Amino acid sequence: MNESYDAIIIGSGIGGAAVGGLLAHAGYKTLVLEKNAFIGGRCTSYQKDGFTVDVGVHLFGVADKGSLGDVCRRIGTPDAIDWVTIEKPILRVGNERKKYSRANMIGTMPQAESDKLASIFIKISQMTEDEIDRLWYVPLDQWVNQYTTHPQAHDFFDMINGQYFCVELNVASTAEFIRCFREVLAARSSAYPKGGCIAIPRAYLAAVERHGGKVMTKAGVDKVLVENKTAVGVRLKDGREFRAPIIISNADIKATVSDLVGTDHFPADYVNRIQNLTWSYHAIGLKVGLAEKITGDQLLMYRPYAKEEGEDRKGKLSPG
Ligand SMILES: Cc1cc2nc3c(=O)[nH]c(=O)nc-3n(C[C@H](O)[C@H](O)[C@H](O)COP(=O)(O)OP(=O)(O)OC[C@H]3O[C@@H](n4cnc5c(N)ncnc54)[C@H](O)[C@@H]3O)c2cc1C
């Protein structure tokens, strides 16, 4: 088989689905190929015993008012996702309960430290795009150290940064952190999509089909076809081939460079950089379905403040 498209996207994760929806809406005949039997990658859900179970992601810090909502607006279906907004998130610090807010988290620190953190947030809110761009390769811990080296302040950044990127402060990009932090502050729209997280890729991929494109599951790509130094198509594991002048990979960068395209097609220093990338945290999530509701809280964040107590927070369970 040799079908032609304007654009082929490898993977139906939230990234691939969003790009697919945007391209299809812009008039590109788009094909999305997903190796799994289900769409969404880490942003997916399944039904079990009357419960909707999210596989990976379960809460979005920037929902309707941020980039996720922007995609819906740009593909012409602003209300395609029905969001449940988190109105009153609760923070438990040790045994104390408060509203989950940056002010309350900062308030748990010594006065001198909370003043320093407040000045960091003012700095972040006032930085120009050029100033931020100069910080792409500055590790976040190094940048924070200019203002404070207090372990509780680092713990605070560690908690926010961990939620964004799942990496330690010393490998997080300061510019990337600041950009995300500013988007979260501007949007203030933590929310959960009704119907489970799969509702998001489903809304985006519906646009692909609405505009004459196709979404195929159980369609793992084995190779990106390269001719004259240009990606021209893909071959699936079952041998089928599809062609397009635009090939976008939503698979991870290592698999894309090493397996799908092949290292011969990239400069050696780039290949070296990609091959030296390491995986971020490993974690185990436990999801429990309850027969009855035990709390009116929509969201409960638990912060043991272990470092203050002389223990290491990492490796401990922090039920959320
Ligand atoms: C346990 C967990 C909890 C999380 N919690 C949150 C949270 O609360 N809030 C939040 O904002 N984020 C959270 N995240 C992060 C968020 O889920 C991810 O950042 C996001 O879903 C990644 O989307 P993606 O499109 O980049 O990649 P992926 O979801 O990984 O999508 C990649 C897709 O490509 C497909 N693919 C790969 N190779 C091929 C191939 N050769 N052929 C065809 N298809 C292929 C994969 O099957 C997959 O569907 C969490 C992640 C995990 C794992």
The ligand as an ORCA input file, in Angstrom:
! r2SCAN-3c Opt
* xyz 0 1
  C       2.366      8.788     35.893
  C       2.346     10.144     35.204
  C       1.669     11.197     35.781
  C       1.663     12.451     35.164
  N       0.948     13.452     35.748
  C       0.833     14.638     35.133
  C      -0.028     15.633     35.652
  O      -0.710     15.435     36.670
  N      -0.143     16.816     34.976
  C       0.545     17.046     33.807
  O       0.386     18.129     33.225
  N       1.380     16.105     33.286
  C       1.516     14.918     33.916
  N       2.306     13.928     33.366
  C       3.057     14.247     32.165
  C       2.185     14.109     30.916
  O       1.408     12.957     30.996
  C       3.108     13.984     29.700
  O       4.031     15.068     29.688
  C       2.342     14.030     28.389
  O       1.183     13.224     28.415
  C       3.306     13.560     27.308
  O       2.697     13.707     26.056
  P       3.518     13.477     24.731
  O       2.577     13.630     23.596
  O       4.715     14.356     24.740
  O       4.118     12.005     24.816
  P       3.406     10.569     24.998
  O       2.163     10.650     25.789
  O       4.496      9.675     25.479
  O       3.012     10.175     23.511
  C       3.858      9.522     22.633
  C       2.979      8.643     21.762
  O       3.772      8.122     20.685
  C       3.436      6.758     20.519
  N       4.559      6.119     19.826
  C       5.838      5.988     20.274
  N       6.591      5.351     19.359
  C       5.781      5.088     18.316
  C       5.964      4.431     17.056
  N       7.160      3.925     16.709
  N       4.891      4.333     16.219
  C       3.690      4.842     16.547
  N       3.444      5.442     17.741
  C       4.481      5.571     18.595
  C       3.236      6.265     21.943
  O       2.522      5.036     22.002
  C       2.438      7.436     22.530
  O       1.054      7.315     22.295
  C       2.346     12.658     33.948
  C       3.031     11.590     33.346
  C       3.023     10.342     33.960
  C       3.734      9.187     33.270
*
